């Protein structure tokens, strides 16, 4: 299949969107989806999607989570919780 030349499509104009999807494996560019002239979404290529996920991972600050892994402050045993709940 060939690289579809569509760069933008209104969400109500489904033929170009379906054509793009039919050739998604060979696409090099995203397809921007619009509604009434406003961007409402996009269909990304696998390469773009993986890049996006990598960028999200780079921005995640997991240091706070890591600090709390062994935090036992205020912990309660399951047996005590059950007693508290009246079980």
Protein Blocks (a to p, Z undefined) as FASTA:
>chain_A
ZZdfbfbdcfklmmlmmmmmmmmmmpcbdcdddeehiafbdcddfklmmmmmmmmmmmpc
fklmmmmmmmcghiacfklmmmmnoZZ
